[in-house]
Amino acid sequence: MNAGDRYVFVGYAFLNSLSSSSVLQFGDTIDSVNMKDWVLAIQRRKANFYRDELAYSSYSLFSLPKLVPTSSPPVRFSSCSRNGRIQVGSSRITGASSSSLVRYGNGGGPVAAESRIVNIRHFNAGAPADFRE
C-alpha cells in the first residue's frame, strides 16, 4: 500500500490558530516539508539609522546553525492502521505557530522547520499611542 491509498477519518479536530509558516495536514505524504519563518520587527517613535539594522545579516541570530533536538519529547501515542485508513478519535490544539507541523498521517520525506525572531521597540516615555508627529 502506498501513501495515496489511505483515507483519514477524524472524529473531532480543533485547531484554534495556525500561522507563521505552519502546516496542517490530513493524510499521508511522500514529500518533504520545509517551513521557514524569519521575522524582524522594529518600532520606534523616531527613525534611528545608526547602523544597518534592517538586514538579517546585522544580527548573529540569523547566522547561527539550526538547533537539532537531542531527544524526542514524551508523547502518548498509539497506532493501528487497518483496511487502508487512518482513524483519529479527537484532538484539541491551542495553536501551531512559528514553523510547526500538525499532521494526521505518515510523512515520508524529511521535515525541516526554522523560526528566528528579532523584535526591537524603542519608545519615548509618554509617547502617544498613534505615533503621529
N, CA, C and O atoms as a printed pandas DataFrame, in Angstrom:
     atom_number atom_name residue_name chain_id  residue_number  x_coord  y_coord  z_coord
0              1         N          MET        A               1    0.843   -1.180    0.000
1              2        CA          MET        A               1    0.000    0.000    0.000
2              3         C          MET        A               1    0.885    1.238    0.000
3              4         O          MET        A               1    1.795    1.347    0.821
4              5         N          ASN        A               2    0.631    2.168   -0.905
5              6        CA          ASN        A               2    1.420    3.388   -0.920
6              7         C          ASN        A               2    0.670    4.506   -0.209
7              8         O          ASN        A               2   -0.452    4.318    0.261
8              9         N          ALA        A               3    1.302    5.664   -0.138
9             10        CA          ALA        A               3    0.741    6.781    0.630
10            11         C          ALA        A               3   -0.581    7.272    0.068
11            12         O          ALA        A               3   -1.365    7.863    0.811
12            13         N          GLY        A               4   -0.866    7.055   -1.214
13            14        CA          GLY        A               4   -2.096    7.560   -1.803
14            15         C          GLY        A               4   -3.302    6.652   -1.596
15            16         O          GLY        A               4   -4.398    7.004   -2.034
16            17         N          ASP        A               5   -3.146    5.490   -0.943
17            18        CA          ASP        A               5   -4.229    4.528   -0.804
18            19         C          ASP        A               5   -4.990    4.628    0.510
19            20         O          ASP        A               5   -5.927    3.856    0.711
20            21         N          ARG        A               6   -4.645    5.527    1.403
21            22        CA          ARG        A               6   -5.297    5.574    2.713
22            23         C          ARG        A               6   -6.188    6.801    2.849
23            24         O          ARG        A               6   -5.907    7.858    2.285
24            25         N          TYR        A               7   -7.259    6.641    3.602
25            26        CA          TYR        A               7   -8.165    7.735    3.926
26            27         C          TYR        A               7   -7.976    8.123    5.378
27            28         O          TYR        A               7   -7.560    7.304    6.198
28            29         N          VAL        A               8   -8.278    9.364    5.695
29            30        CA          VAL        A               8   -8.183    9.853    7.068
30            31         C          VAL        A               8   -9.582   10.135    7.576
31            32         O          VAL        A               8  -10.346   10.864    6.943
32            33         N          PHE        A               9   -9.915    9.558    8.720
33            34        CA          PHE        A               9  -11.170    9.822    9.394
34            35         C          PHE        A               9  -10.852   10.435   10.747
35            36         O          PHE        A               9  -10.217    9.799   11.588
36            37         N          VAL        A              10  -11.288   11.658   10.959
37            38        CA          VAL        A              10  -11.031   12.361   12.214
38            39         C          VAL        A              10  -12.371   12.656   12.859
39            40         O          VAL        A              10  -13.216   13.335   12.276
40            41         N          GLY        A              11  -12.560   12.138   14.071
41            42        CA          GLY        A              11  -13.812   12.364   14.776
42            43         C          GLY        A              11  -13.982   13.820   15.169
43            44         O          GLY        A              11  -15.058   14.390   14.988
44            45         N          TYR        A              12  -12.937   14.424   15.703
45            46        CA          TYR        A              12  -13.003   15.811   16.160
46            47         C          TYR        A              12  -11.591   16.379   16.120
47            48         O          TYR        A              12  -10.676   15.829   16.733
48            49         N          ALA        A              13  -11.421   17.470   15.406
49            50        CA          ALA        A              13  -10.126   18.161   15.375
50            51         C          ALA        A              13  -10.387   19.637   15.578
51            52         O          ALA        A              13  -11.097   20.259   14.789
52            53         N          PHE        A              14   -9.822   20.201   16.623
53            54        CA          PHE        A              14   -9.963   21.618   16.902
54            55         C          PHE        A              14   -8.570   22.236   16.911
55            56         O          PHE        A              14   -7.705   21.839   17.692
56            57         N          LEU        A              15   -8.371   23.194   16.047
57            58        CA          LEU        A              15   -7.116   23.935   15.995
58            59         C          LEU        A              15   -7.472   25.407   16.044
59            60         O          LEU        A              15   -8.004   25.954   15.078
60            61         N          ASN        A              16   -7.181   26.049   17.161
61            62        CA          ASN        A              16   -7.582   27.433   17.382
62            63         C          ASN        A              16   -6.842   28.406   16.483
63            64         O          ASN        A              16   -7.434   29.367   15.990
64            65         N          SER        A              17   -5.554   28.171   16.263
65            66        CA          SER        A              17   -4.753   29.120   15.491
66            67         C          SER        A              17   -3.639   28.390   14.736
67            68         O          SER        A              17   -2.939   27.542   15.290
68            69         N          LEU        A              18   -3.499   28.743   13.462
69            70        CA          LEU        A              18   -2.429   28.199   12.632
70            71         C          LEU        A              18   -1.813   29.373   11.890
71            72         O          LEU        A              18   -2.496   30.045   11.117
72            73         N          SER        A              19   -0.532   29.626   12.116
73            74        CA          SER        A              19    0.070   30.803   11.492
74            75         C          SER        A              19    1.575   30.654   11.352
75            76         O          SER        A              19    2.178   29.693   11.831
76            77         N          SER        A              20    2.152   31.619   10.692
77            78        CA          SER        A              20    3.606   31.787   10.580
78            79         C          SER        A              20    4.338   30.542   10.087
79            80         O          SER        A              20    5.054   29.896   10.852
80            81         N          SER        A              21    4.162   30.214    8.835
81            82        CA          SER        A              21    4.866   29.097    8.185
82            83         C          SER        A              21    4.542   27.741    8.791
83            84         O          SER        A              21    5.382   26.841    8.760
84            85         N          SER        A              22    3.367   27.575    9.332
85            86        CA          SER        A              22    2.961   26.295    9.901
86            87         C          SER        A              22    2.108   25.529    8.904
87            88         O          SER        A              22    1.541   26.103    7.974
88            89         N          VAL        A              23    2.026   24.208    9.119
89            90        CA          VAL        A              23    1.307   23.332    8.197
90            91         C          VAL        A              23    0.353   22.444    8.986
91            92         O          VAL        A              23    0.720   21.880   10.017
92            93         N          LEU        A              24   -0.878   22.328    8.489
93            94        CA          LEU        A              24   -1.861   21.366    8.996
94            95         C          LEU        A              24   -2.147   20.404    7.852
95            96         O          LEU        A              24   -2.575   20.822    6.776
96            97         N          GLN        A              25   -1.912   19.123    8.082
97            98        CA          GLN        A              25   -2.055   18.153    7.007
98            99         C          GLN        A              25   -2.849   16.948    7.473
99           100         O          GLN        A              25   -2.571   16.376    8.526
100          101         N          PHE        A              26   -3.845   16.568    6.674
101          102        CA          PHE        A              26   -4.609   15.360    6.898
102          103         C          PHE        A              26   -4.216   14.359    5.824
103          104         O          PHE        A              26   -4.436   14.603    4.637
104          105         N          GLY        A              27   -3.640   13.242    6.225
105          106        CA          GLY        A              27   -3.266   12.206    5.272
106          107         C          GLY        A              27   -1.774   11.983    5.188
107          108         O          GLY        A              27   -0.974   12.707    5.781
108          109         N          ASP        A              28   -1.426   10.957    4.433
109          110        CA          ASP        A              28   -0.025   10.593    4.248
110          111         C          ASP        A              28    0.599   11.444    3.147
111          112         O          ASP        A              28   -0.095   12.027    2.314
112          113         N          THR        A              29    1.910   11.497    3.169
113          114        CA          THR        A              29    2.639   12.184    2.108
114          115         C          THR        A              29    3.982   11.504    1.906
115          116         O          THR        A              29    4.536   10.905    2.827
116          117         N          ILE        A              30    4.491   11.604    0.701
117          118        CA          ILE        A              30    5.838   11.106    0.435
118          119         C          ILE        A              30    6.800   12.275    0.245
119          120         O          ILE        A              30    7.999   12.085    0.041
120          121         N          ASP        A              31    6.255   13.479    0.316
121          122        CA          ASP        A              31    7.059   14.681    0.112
122          123         C          ASP        A              31    7.680   15.170    1.418
123          124         O          ASP        A              31    7.245   14.807    2.511
124          125         N          SER        A              32    8.686   15.987    1.275
125          126        CA          SER        A              32    9.299   16.614    2.439
126          127         C          SER        A              32    8.527   17.891    2.788
127          128         O          SER        A              32    7.772   18.415    1.969
128          129         N          VAL        A              33    8.725   18.376    3.998
129          130        CA          VAL        A              33    8.105   19.607    4.460
130          131         C          VAL        A              33    9.223   20.540    4.903
131          132         O          VAL        A              33   10.063   20.169    5.723
132          133         N          ASN        A              34    9.228   21.736    4.364
133          134        CA          ASN        A              34   10.260   22.709    4.715
134          135         C          ASN        A              34    9.574   24.010    5.114
135          136         O          ASN        A              34    9.009   24.707    4.271
136          137         N          MET        A              35    9.627   24.331    6.398
137          138        CA          MET        A              35    8.984   25.530    6.926
138          139         C          MET        A              35   10.058   26.480    7.415
139          140         O          MET        A              35   11.005   26.061    8.081
140          141         N          LYS        A              36    9.922   27.724    7.099
141          142        CA          LYS        A              36   10.932   28.709    7.495
142          143         C          LYS        A              36   10.209   30.018    7.779
143          144         O          LYS        A              36    9.349   30.433    7.001
144          145         N          ASP        A              37   10.542   30.655    8.861
145          146        CA          ASP        A              37    9.872   31.887    9.247
146          147         C          ASP        A              37   10.882   32.805    9.934
147          148         O          ASP        A              37   11.163   32.637   11.120
148          149         N          TRP        A              38   11.417   33.750    9.213
149          150        CA          TRP        A              38   12.311   34.735    9.809
150          151         C          TRP        A              38   11.525   36.021    9.974
151          152         O          TRP        A              38   10.849   36.452    9.039
152          153         N          VAL        A              39   11.597   36.634   11.125
153          154        CA          VAL        A              39   10.834   37.848   11.408
154          155         C          VAL        A              39   11.782   38.897   11.948
155          156         O          VAL        A              39   12.660   38.596   12.757
156          157         N          LEU        A              40   11.609   40.113   11.506
157          158        CA          LEU        A              40   12.366   41.245   12.024
158          159         C          LEU        A              40   11.381   42.403   12.169
159          160         O          LEU        A              40   10.909   42.935   11.164
160          161         N          ALA        A              41   11.067   42.795   13.382
161          162        CA          ALA        A              41   10.087   43.860   13.619
162          163         C          ALA        A              41   10.750   44.965   14.431
163          164         O          ALA        A              41   11.218   44.724   15.544
164          165         N          ILE        A              42   10.792   46.151   13.891
165          166        CA          ILE        A              42   11.392   47.294   14.582
166          167         C          ILE        A              42   10.341   48.398   14.652
167          168         O          ILE        A              42    9.763   48.773   13.632
168          169         N          GLN        A              43   10.096   48.913   15.844
169          170        CA          GLN        A              43    9.146   50.008   16.029
170          171         C          GLN        A              43    9.827   51.082   16.860
171          172         O          GLN        A              43   10.377   50.794   17.923
172          173         N          ARG        A              44    9.793   52.295   16.391
173          174        CA          ARG        A              44   10.414   53.405   17.107
174          175         C          ARG        A              44    9.539   54.637   17.006
175          176         O          ARG        A              44    8.745   54.769   16.075
176          177         N          ARG        A              45    9.683   55.526   17.950
177          178        CA          ARG        A              45    8.981   56.807   17.909
178          179         C          ARG        A              45    9.552   57.672   16.794
179          180         O          ARG        A              45    8.805   58.314   16.055
180          181         N          LYS        A              46   10.875   57.687   16.674
181          182        CA          LYS        A              46   11.557   58.438   15.618
182          183         C          LYS        A              46   12.568   57.524   14.941
183          184         O          LYS        A              46   13.083   56.588   15.553
184          185         N          ALA        A              47   12.845   57.803   13.674
185          186        CA          ALA        A              47   13.793   56.985   12.914
186          187         C          ALA        A              47   15.187   57.046   13.527
187          188         O          ALA        A              47   15.613   58.085   14.032
188          189         N          ASN        A              48   15.883   55.927   13.476
189          190        CA          ASN        A              48   17.231   55.818   14.017
190          191         C          ASN        A              48   18.044   54.987   13.028
191          192         O          ASN        A              48   17.833   53.780   12.916
192          193         N          PHE        A              49   18.964   55.617   12.317
193          194        CA          PHE        A              49   19.714   54.921   11.284
194          195         C          PHE        A              49   21.216   54.919   11.593
195          196         O          PHE        A              49   22.027   55.296   10.748
196          197         N          TYR        A              50   21.579   54.495   12.800
197          198        CA          TYR        A              50   22.983   54.460   13.173
198          199         C          TYR        A              50   23.726   53.265   12.582
199          200         O          TYR        A              50   24.947   53.304   12.433
200          201         N          ARG        A              51   23.007   52.223   12.252
201          202        CA          ARG        A              51   23.621   51.044   11.639
202          203         C          ARG        A              51   22.589   50.380   10.742
203          204         O          ARG        A              51   21.423   50.774   10.722
204          205         N          ASP        A              52   23.025   49.373   10.004
205          206        CA          ASP        A              52   22.132   48.687    9.089
206          207         C          ASP        A              52   21.298   47.669    9.858
207          208         O          ASP        A              52   21.561   46.469    9.783
208          209         N          GLU        A              53   20.321   48.128   10.578
209          210        CA          GLU        A              53   19.546   47.252   11.442
210          211         C          GLU        A              53   18.376   46.586   10.730
211          212         O          GLU        A              53   17.669   45.789   11.347
212          213         N          LEU        A              54   18.152   46.881    9.473
213          214        CA          LEU        A              54   17.056   46.276    8.740
214          215         C          LEU        A              54   17.470   45.028    7.970
215          216         O          LEU        A              54   16.624   44.387    7.346
216          217         N          ALA        A              55   18.734   44.674    7.998
217          218        CA          ALA        A              55   19.217   43.482    7.299
218          219         C          ALA        A              55   19.371   42.325    8.284
219          220         O          ALA        A              55   19.845   42.512    9.405
220          221         N          TYR        A              56   18.966   41.127    7.855
221          222        CA          TYR        A              56   19.124   39.953    8.704
222          223         C          TYR        A              56   20.586   39.737    9.082
223          224         O          TYR        A              56   20.880   39.291   10.191
224          225         N          SER        A              57   21.490   40.045    8.183
225          226        CA          SER        A              57   22.914   39.816    8.443
226          227         C          SER        A              57   23.455   40.685    9.575
227          228         O          SER        A              57   24.549   40.427   10.077
228          229         N          SER        A              58   22.709   41.707    9.984
229          230        CA          SER        A              58   23.146   42.563   11.087
230          231         C          SER        A              58   22.988   41.895   12.451
231          232         O          SER        A              58   23.477   42.417   13.453
232          233         N          TYR        A              59   22.318   40.758   12.501
233          234        CA          TYR        A              59   22.043   40.072   13.761
234          235         C          TYR        A              59   22.607   38.657   13.712
235          236         O          TYR        A              59   22.310   37.898   12.789
236          237         N          SER        A              60   23.409   38.308   14.692
237          238        CA          SER        A              60   24.039   36.985   14.728
238          239         C          SER        A              60   23.006   35.861   14.854
239          240         O          SER        A              60   23.294   34.721   14.489
240          241         N          LEU        A              61   21.821   36.161   15.359
241          242        CA          LEU        A              61   20.771   35.154   15.498
242          243         C          LEU        A              61   20.470   34.461   14.179
243          244         O          LEU        A              61   20.189   33.263   14.160
244          245         N          PHE        A              62   20.524   35.199   13.076
245          246        CA          PHE        A              62   20.154   34.642   11.782
246          247         C          PHE        A              62   21.291   33.864   11.111
247          248         O          PHE        A              62   21.070   33.229   10.079
248          249         N          SER        A              63   22.484   33.900   11.667
249          250        CA          SER        A              63   23.587   33.136   11.087
250          251         C          SER        A              63   24.009   31.950   11.958
251          252         O          SER        A              63   24.921   31.209   11.592
252          253         N          LEU        A              64   23.359   31.770   13.093
253          254        CA          LEU        A              64   23.663   30.623   13.953
254          255         C          LEU        A              64   23.186   29.332   13.287
255          256         O          LEU        A              64   22.222   29.361   12.522
256          257         N          PRO        A              65   23.837   28.202   13.559
257          258        CA          PRO        A              65   23.377   26.942   12.975
258          259         C          PRO        A              65   22.020   26.544   13.549
259          260         O          PRO        A              65   21.653   26.944   14.654
260          261         N          LYS        A              66   21.285   25.747   12.773
261          262        CA          LYS        A              66   19.987   25.272   13.241
262          263         C          LYS        A              66   20.168   24.348   14.443
263          264         O          LYS        A              66   21.117   23.567   14.498
264          265         N          LEU        A              67   19.253   24.444   15.397
265          266        CA          LEU        A              67   19.275   23.565   16.557
266          267         C          LEU        A              67   18.600   22.246   16.199
267          268         O          LEU        A              67   17.566   22.223   15.531
268          269         N          VAL        A              68   19.196   21.162   16.648
269          270        CA          VAL        A              68   18.645   19.835   16.411
270          271         C          VAL        A              68   18.354   19.211   17.766
271          272         O          VAL        A              68   19.252   19.129   18.605
272          273         N          PRO        A              69   17.117   18.767   18.005
273          274        CA          PRO        A              69   16.791   18.168   19.301
274          275         C          PRO        A              69   17.623   16.917   19.553
275          276         O          PRO        A              69   17.903   16.150   18.631
276          277         N          THR        A              70   18.011   16.719   20.802
277          278        CA          THR        A              70   18.809   15.545   21.153
278          279         C          THR        A              70   17.930   14.366   21.530
279          280         O          THR        A              70   18.384   13.223   21.479
280          281         N          SER        A              71   16.672   14.618   21.910
281          282        CA          SER        A              71   15.755   13.531   22.237
282          283         C          SER        A              71   14.335   13.961   21.905
283          284         O          SER        A              71   14.041   15.148   21.760
284          285         N          SER        A              72   13.472   12.979   21.788
285          286        CA          SER        A              72   12.070   13.271   21.487
286          287         C          SER        A              72   11.310   13.573   22.772
287          288         O          SER        A              72   11.590   12.980   23.814
288          289         N          PRO        A              73   10.348   14.496   22.702
289          290        CA          PRO        A              73    9.544   14.776   23.894
290          291         C          PRO        A              73    8.604   13.611   24.183
291          292         O          PRO        A              73    8.234   12.880   23.264
292          293         N          PRO        A              74    8.209   13.423   25.447
293          294        CA          PRO        A              74    7.289   12.324   25.765
294          295         C          PRO        A              74    5.891   12.624   25.209
295          296         O          PRO        A              74    5.319   13.682   25.471
296          297         N          VAL        A              75    5.362   11.685   24.446
297          298        CA          VAL        A              75    4.053   11.847   23.826
298          299         C          VAL        A              75    3.275   10.548   23.996
299          300         O          VAL        A              75    3.820    9.465   23.785
300          301         N          ARG        A              76    1.990   10.654   24.380
301          302        CA          ARG        A              76    1.127    9.469   24.415
302          303         C          ARG        A              76    0.640    9.207   23.003
303          304         O          ARG        A              76    0.027   10.073   22.378
304          305         N          PHE        A              77    0.910    8.022   22.506
305          306        CA          PHE        A              77    0.575    7.714   21.124
306          307         C          PHE        A              77    0.308    6.237   20.959
307          308         O          PHE        A              77    1.054    5.402   21.471
308          309         N          SER        A              78   -0.752    5.912   20.245
309          310        CA          SER        A              78   -0.978    4.526   19.850
310          311         C          SER        A              78   -1.456    4.531   18.407
311          312         O          SER        A              78   -2.141    5.462   17.981
312          313         N          SER        A              79   -1.100    3.499   17.653
313          314        CA          SER        A              79   -1.389    3.484   16.230
314          315         C          SER        A              79   -1.824    2.099   15.779
315          316         O          SER        A              79   -1.239    1.092   16.177
316          317         N          CYS        A              80   -2.856    2.062   14.946
317          318        CA          CYS        A              80   -3.302    0.830   14.319
318          319         C          CYS        A              80   -3.979    1.219   13.018
319          320         O          CYS        A              80   -5.028    1.862   13.043
320          321         N          SER        A              81   -3.412    0.851   11.895
321          322        CA          SER        A              81   -3.950    1.228   10.592
322          323         C          SER        A              81   -4.488   -0.021    9.910
323          324         O          SER        A              81   -3.728   -0.851    9.412
324          325         N          ARG        A              82   -5.826   -0.142    9.895
325          326        CA          ARG        A              82   -6.462   -1.303    9.280
326          327         C          ARG        A              82   -7.208   -0.880    8.026
327          328         O          ARG        A              82   -7.715    0.239    7.942
328          329         N          ASN        A              83   -7.271   -1.759    7.077
329          330        CA          ASN        A              83   -8.063   -1.551    5.866
330          331         C          ASN        A              83   -7.705   -0.256    5.136
331          332         O          ASN        A              83   -8.580    0.386    4.556
332          333         N          GLY        A              84   -6.466    0.121    5.156
333          334        CA          GLY        A              84   -6.025    1.295    4.413
334          335         C          GLY        A              84   -6.613    2.603    4.882
335          336         O          GLY        A              84   -6.928    3.459    4.055
336          337         N          ARG        A              85   -6.772    2.788    6.171
337          338        CA          ARG        A              85   -7.310    4.062    6.657
338          339         C          ARG        A              85   -6.648    4.478    7.946
339          340         O          ARG        A              85   -6.133    3.656    8.703
340          341         N          ILE        A              86   -6.675    5.775    8.176
341          342        CA          ILE        A              86   -6.171    6.362    9.411
342          343         C          ILE        A              86   -7.389    6.870   10.162
343          344         O          ILE        A              86   -8.198    7.610    9.603
344          345         N          GLN        A              87   -7.527    6.488   11.403
345          346        CA          GLN        A              87   -8.670    6.938   12.193
346          347         C          GLN        A              87   -8.169    7.604   13.459
347          348         O          GLN        A              87   -7.419    7.016   14.239
348          349         N          VAL        A              88   -8.599    8.844   13.648
349          350        CA          VAL        A              88   -8.204    9.638   14.804
350          351         C          VAL        A              88   -9.456    9.933   15.601
351          352         O          VAL        A              88  -10.451   10.398   15.046
352          353         N          GLY        A              89   -9.418    9.670   16.889
353          354        CA          GLY        A              89  -10.575    9.938   17.732
354          355         C          GLY        A              89  -10.834   11.427   17.847
355          356         O          GLY        A              89  -11.810   11.933   17.294
356          357         N          SER        A              90   -9.976   12.129   18.554
357          358        CA          SER        A              90  -10.142   13.580   18.691
358          359         C          SER        A              90   -8.805   14.210   19.064
359          360         O          SER        A              90   -7.925   13.567   19.637
360          361         N          SER        A              91   -8.685   15.476   18.722
361          362        CA          SER        A              91   -7.507   16.242   19.125
362          363         C          SER        A              91   -7.914   17.691   19.325
363          364         O          SER        A              91   -8.763   18.216   18.604
364          365         N          ARG        A              92   -7.312   18.317   20.289
365          366        CA          ARG        A              92   -7.571   19.720   20.588
366          367         C          ARG        A              92   -6.224   20.414   20.712
367          368         O          ARG        A              92   -5.424   20.092   21.590
368          369         N          ILE        A              93   -5.983   21.368   19.825
369          370        CA          ILE        A              93   -4.703   22.063   19.774
370          371         C          ILE        A              93   -4.965   23.548   19.950
371          372         O          ILE        A              93   -5.764   24.128   19.214
372          373         N          THR        A              94   -4.309   24.162   20.906
373          374        CA          THR        A              94   -4.489   25.587   21.144
374          375         C          THR        A              94   -3.925   26.405   19.997
375          376         O          THR        A              94   -4.581   27.330   19.517
376          377         N          GLY        A              95   -2.728   26.080   19.552
377          378        CA          GLY        A              95   -2.155   26.833   18.447
378          379         C          GLY        A              95   -0.927   26.164   17.880
379          380         O          GLY        A              95   -0.208   25.448   18.576
380          381         N          ALA        A              96   -0.699   26.408   16.606
381          382        CA          ALA        A              96    0.502   25.957   15.921
382          383         C          ALA        A              96    1.074   27.179   15.226
383          384         O          ALA        A              96    0.446   27.738   14.327
384          385         N          SER        A              97    2.252   27.591   15.633
385          386        CA          SER        A              97    2.821   28.818   15.099
386          387         C          SER        A              97    4.326   28.698   14.987
387          388         O          SER        A              97    4.939   27.788   15.545
388          389         N          SER        A              98    4.900   29.617   14.269
389          390        CA          SER        A              98    6.351   29.712   14.134
390          391         C          SER        A              98    6.972   28.425   13.607
391          392         O          SER        A              98    7.759   27.776   14.297
392          393         N          SER        A              99    6.614   28.064   12.389
393          394        CA          SER        A              99    7.196   26.914   11.688
394          395         C          SER        A              99    6.947   25.596   12.401
395          396         O          SER        A              99    7.896   24.901   12.767
396          397         N          SER        A             100    5.692   25.244   12.601
397          398        CA          SER        A             100    5.359   23.969   13.227
398          399         C          SER        A             100    4.475   23.147   12.295
399          400         O          SER        A             100    3.881   23.675   11.354
400          401         N          LEU        A             101    4.399   21.855   12.570
401          402        CA          LEU        A             101    3.684   20.920   11.712
402          403         C          LEU        A             101    2.705   20.114   12.546
403          404         O          LEU        A             101    3.083   19.536   13.565
404          405         N          VAL        A             102    1.441   20.074   12.116
405          406        CA          VAL        A             102    0.424   19.206   12.700
406          407         C          VAL        A             102   -0.008   18.266   11.577
407          408         O          VAL        A             102   -0.567   18.709   10.574
408          409         N          ARG        A             103    0.250   16.978   11.742
409          410        CA          ARG        A             103   -0.025   16.028   10.667
410          411         C          ARG        A             103   -0.797   14.833   11.218
411          412         O          ARG        A             103   -0.391   14.217   12.204
412          413         N          TYR        A             104   -1.913   14.516   10.568
413          414        CA          TYR        A             104   -2.669   13.309   10.843
414          415         C          TYR        A             104   -2.342   12.342    9.714
415          416         O          TYR        A             104   -3.026   12.325    8.691
416          417         N          GLY        A             105   -1.323   11.554    9.892
417          418        CA          GLY        A             105   -0.884   10.641    8.844
418          419         C          GLY        A             105    0.607   10.403    8.948
419          420         O          GLY        A             105    1.254   10.770    9.928
420          421         N          ASN        A             106    1.130    9.779    7.913
421          422        CA          ASN        A             106    2.541    9.428    7.880
422          423         C          ASN        A             106    3.274   10.365    6.922
423          424         O          ASN        A             106    2.737   10.757    5.886
424          425         N          GLY        A             107    4.485   10.710    7.276
425          426        CA          GLY        A             107    5.306   11.547    6.411
426          427         C          GLY        A             107    6.483   10.769    5.892
427          428         O          GLY        A             107    7.213   10.150    6.666
428          429         N          GLY        A             108    6.679   10.792    4.588
429          430        CA          GLY        A             108    7.755   10.024    4.001
430          431         C          GLY        A             108    9.054   10.792    3.864
431          432         O          GLY        A             108   10.136   10.207    3.904
432          433         N          GLY        A             109    8.950   12.105    3.702
433          434        CA          GLY        A             109   10.152   12.900    3.491
434          435         C          GLY        A             109   10.616   13.576    4.764
435          436         O          GLY        A             109    9.935   13.524    5.788
436          437         N          PRO        A             110   11.765   14.204    4.701
437          438        CA          PRO        A             110   12.280   14.902    5.883
438          439         C          PRO        A             110   11.464   16.157    6.199
439          440         O          PRO        A             110   10.852   16.761    5.318
440          441         N          VAL        A             111   11.472   16.526    7.462
441          442        CA          VAL        A             111   10.790   17.732    7.927
442          443         C          VAL        A             111   11.850   18.715    8.410
443          444         O          VAL        A             111   12.666   18.388    9.271
444          445         N          ALA        A             112   11.832   19.917    7.851
445          446        CA          ALA        A             112   12.746   20.974    8.279
446          447         C          ALA        A             112   11.917   22.176    8.707
447          448         O          ALA        A             112   11.086   22.668    7.944
448          449         N          ALA        A             113   12.140   22.641    9.912
449          450        CA          ALA        A             113   11.392   23.782   10.426
450          451         C          ALA        A             113   12.369   24.752   11.085
451          452         O          ALA        A             113   13.303   24.335   11.770
452          453         N          GLU        A             114   12.152   26.023   10.875
453          454        CA          GLU        A             114   13.049   27.032   11.440
454          455         C          GLU        A             114   12.259   28.299   11.697
455          456         O          GLU        A             114   11.431   28.695   10.877
456          457         N          SER        A             115   12.505   28.930   12.819
457          458        CA          SER        A             115   11.861   30.197   13.129
458          459         C          SER        A             115   12.825   31.031   13.956
459          460         O          SER        A             115   13.280   30.590   15.012
460          461         N          ARG        A             116   13.137   32.219   13.491
461          462        CA          ARG        A             116   14.036   33.127   14.213
462          463         C          ARG        A             116   13.400   34.505   14.220
463          464         O          ARG        A             116   12.976   34.995   13.174
464          465         N          ILE        A             117   13.328   35.125   15.365
465          466        CA          ILE        A             117   12.593   36.388   15.507
466          467         C          ILE        A             117   13.460   37.410   16.236
467          468         O          ILE        A             117   14.089   37.087   17.244
468          469         N          VAL        A             118   13.493   38.629   15.733
469          470        CA          VAL        A             118   14.089   39.758   16.436
470          471         C          VAL        A             118   13.011   40.829   16.520
471          472         O          VAL        A             118   12.387   41.157   15.511
472          473         N          ASN        A             119   12.789   41.368   17.686
473          474        CA          ASN        A             119   11.763   42.387   17.862
474          475         C          ASN        A             119   12.361   43.523   18.679
475          476         O          ASN        A             119   12.682   43.331   19.852
476          477         N          ILE        A             120   12.516   44.688   18.092
477          478        CA          ILE        A             120   13.126   45.839   18.756
478          479         C          ILE        A             120   12.080   46.929   18.872
479          480         O          ILE        A             120   11.468   47.301   17.871
480          481         N          ARG        A             121   11.861   47.445   20.059
481          482        CA          ARG        A             121   10.901   48.531   20.266
482          483         C          ARG        A             121   11.542   49.580   21.160
483          484         O          ARG        A             121   11.990   49.271   22.264
484          485         N          HIS        A             122   11.585   50.800   20.693
485          486        CA          HIS        A             122   12.091   51.926   21.478
486          487         C          HIS        A             122   11.047   53.023   21.435
487          488         O          HIS        A             122   10.731   53.533   20.360
488          489         N          PHE        A             123   10.516   53.387   22.566
489          490        CA          PHE        A             123    9.529   54.463   22.641
490          491         C          PHE        A             123    9.955   55.446   23.713
491          492         O          PHE        A             123   10.459   55.056   24.767
492          493         N          ASN        A             124    9.751   56.715   23.438
493          494        CA          ASN        A             124    9.986   57.726   24.462
494          495         C          ASN        A             124    8.885   57.623   25.504
495          496         O          ASN        A             124    7.756   57.248   25.186
496          497         N          ALA        A             125    9.205   57.952   26.730
497          498        CA          ALA        A             125    8.206   57.915   27.790
498          499         C          ALA        A             125    7.086   58.894   27.448
499          500         O          ALA        A             125    7.335   60.044   27.087
500          501         N          GLY        A             126    5.871   58.423   27.566
501          502        CA          GLY        A             126    4.724   59.275   27.290
502          503         C          GLY        A             126    4.422   59.475   25.823
503          504         O          GLY        A             126    3.650   60.369   25.477
504          505         N          ALA        A             127    5.008   58.668   24.943
505          506        CA          ALA        A             127    4.760   58.812   23.512
506          507         C          ALA        A             127    3.308   58.472   23.216
507          508         O          ALA        A             127    2.764   57.528   23.789
508          509         N          PRO        A             128    2.678   59.224   22.335
509          510        CA          PRO        A             128    1.281   58.922   22.007
510          511         C          PRO        A             128    1.142   57.575   21.325
511          512         O          PRO        A             128    2.039   57.146   20.599
512          513         N          ALA        A             129    0.030   56.913   21.553
513          514        CA          ALA        A             129   -0.187   55.572   21.033
514          515         C          ALA        A             129   -0.309   55.521   19.525
515          516         O          ALA        A             129   -0.028   54.481   18.928
516          517         N          ASP        A             130   -0.717   56.607   18.887
517          518        CA          ASP        A             130   -0.913   56.558   17.446
518          519         C          ASP        A             130    0.328   56.951   16.656
519          520         O          ASP        A             130    0.289   56.901   15.426
520          521         N          PHE        A             131    1.421   57.336   17.295
521          522        CA          PHE        A             131    2.721   57.627   16.699
522          523         C          PHE        A             131    2.709   58.796   15.718
523          524         O          PHE        A             131    3.615   58.894   14.891
524          525         N          ARG        A             132    1.729   59.676   15.778
525          526        CA          ARG        A             132    1.709   60.826   14.879
526          527         C          ARG        A             132    2.578   61.933   15.446
527          528         O          ARG        A             132    2.626   62.174   16.652
528          529         N          GLU        A             133    3.257   62.588   14.531
529          530        CA          GLU        A             133    4.115   63.701   14.943
530          531         C          GLU        A             133    3.297   64.973   15.020
531          532         O          GLU        A             133    3.831   66.032   15.350
